[in-house]
């Protein structure tokens, strides 16, 4: 607001506003014009013309620094801010739609990646099964070759074969014990994996619950924002209604002030001083209002920037959490597949062990029978030989019949072994009927290399599991940080909303005080203008009355002078008449 100097304000004193008597006397004034000027008023008291000529020669139109112009400028600034707010809201809606589209694209790409990974895992599983079946066939072929070599040997090394069978039985028992221990360790590993899977599922459920809670908080904040908008709209309507009410009151007060303005001539100087003080106070309040507007605009910009940064950070954290959730889901699928595969392997190994134990039991029974028969035959042969030696007196009997008998027994047992081999071959063929082209030339080193590779894969799996646990811990930590940041943001938003409400109240109070000051200034300016007009009218009436009185006195003096002159001239005329 511009400061009004003392030179612009009208002075109430009569002396500077009174015109000189010479200019008034020079005018030709009649009694009719004087009477008309003294009793006729062309302008109403309650109406003020806009083109009144002031004492300094300027018109009473509104200037740039007038209160009405400042009010219009404030309204225009408010409209511009409202349009900027609507534009920012539209930009936010567009950004949200773009974010949803990008999320949908990312989800589609992740689904494609998961399908490809599943295919790769299926191919790896098939390859592992193929290698495992090859290994089993190789072991079985080696065992069959050993059995064939053992069966092709002669009856003389049967005892050695029995010893080897016993040693192999002990080895089988040791391998069985080792396999039982391996199965027990695998069962323990499977139970641990199941526990880890349950923990992962619980953590995923907690993450999903946290995301749902965050979405609910966002929706609640949106609803609160809408409620604040509705409250602001209702406050705006109340503000407009209060403006209309204050205008009506102002008009009533103006009418009352115009009625009572005739009696306020003595207080003109005090009112002028008070008006100057009020103008200074209004200027100070306007400066404060401008400063508050600037500070509020800066705070709004800072808050919008901070909210945008926080929203971007939250979006990044949500995207990271979704990516980690997808990775954990993929790892969960992999772990479930590994669990199923291990269970299938466990079942298959148990079936194979049962079949091998049955075959081994049958072979042991057959070998025990062969051992008993051979021992009985040897005893009977020795007894018969001793008897024959004792009867024949040292004649050598023909052992050809005994040899034939032994050969027949060996052939029967060979046939039984061949039947067992055929049974084993049929079982192996049924288990590995889809496998062709097996290589039987692998050695123990190859098998050890494969075992080493399997151990490396197991170590890699353990490493991946540890990494997954580390990722889950990081995810939990980031989730807790995001929750804490969300709580802080809620507190900050509530604090900022309170500050905005306080600022709105302060601005409303300042506006009301400014409006009151404007009303007081306008009312006092109207009062001063009316008082000045009344004073000028009264002064002009007194001047006209004085001029009228002076004119009457001059006419009286002229008439008296004429009478005196006529009275002086009358005796002269009579004297002249007498002389004639």
JOCORSUL-V372561 format. One line per field, one symbol per residue. ss: DSSP state (A for helix, B for strand, O for the rest). phi: phi as a letter, one per 30 degrees, with the letter a starting at -180 (. if undefined). burial: 1 if it has 9 or more other ideal C-beta (glycine too) atoms within 8 Angstrom, else 0. Layout:
# JOCORSUL-V372561
ss->???
phi->???
burial->???
This chain:
# JOCORSUL-V372561
ss->OOOOOOOOOOOOOAAAAOOOAAAAAAOOOOAAAAAAAAAOOOOOOOOOOOOOBOOOOOBOOOOOOOAAAAAAAAAAAAAAAAAAAAAAAAAAAAAAAAAAAAAAAAAAAAAAAAAAAAAAAAAAAAAAAAAAAAAAAAAAAAAAAAAAAAAAOOAAAAAAAAAAAAAAAAAAAAAAAAAAAAAAAAAAAAAAAAAAAAAAAAAAAAAAAAAAAAAAAAAAAAAAAAAAAAAAAAAAAAAAAAAAAAAAAAAAAAAAAAAAAAAOOOOAAAAAAAAAAAAAAAAAAAAAAAAAAAAAAAAAAAAAAAAAAAAAAAAAAAAAAAAAAAAAAAAAAAAAAAAAAAAAAAAAAAAAAAAAAAAAAAAAAAAAAAAAAAAAAAAAAAAAAAAAAAAAOOOOOOOAAAAAAAAAAAAAAAAAAAAAAAAAAAAAAAAOOOOOOOOOOOOAAAAAAAAAAAAAAAAAAAAAAAAAAAAAAAAAAAAAAAAAAAAAAAAAAAAAAAAAAAAAAAAAAAAAAAAAAAAAAAAAAAAAAAAAAAAAAAAAAAAAAAAAAAAAAAAAAAAAAAAAAAAAAAAAAAAAAAAO
phi->.ddcddddddddddddddddddddddddccddddddddccbdbdddbcddcdddddjcddddcdcdddddddddddddddddddddddddddddddddddddddddddddddddddddddddddddddddddddddddddddddddddddddddddcddddddddddddddddddddddddddddddddddddddddddddddddddddddddddddddddddddddddddddddddddddddddddddddddddddddcddccddcdddddddddddddddddddddddddddddddddddddddddddddddddddddddddddddddddddddddddddddddddddddddddddddddddddddddddddddddddddddddddddddijdddddddddddddddddddddddddddddddddddddbdccbidcccdcddddddddddddddddddddddddddddddddddddddddddddddddddddddddddddddddddddddddddddddddddddddddddddddddddddddddddddddddddddddddddddddddddddddddd
burial->1000000010010000100000010000100001001100000000000001010000010000001011100000100000000001000000000010000001000100010011001000100001111111111111010011011000000100110110001001000100100010011011001101100110110111011001001000100000010001001000100010010001001110110010011001001101110111111011111001100100100011000001001110111110011111111111111110111011001101101110110111011001101100100010011001100000000000010011101100110111011011101100010010010000000010010000000000100110011011011101100110110011001001101000110111011011101111111111111111111110111011101101100000000000000000000000000000
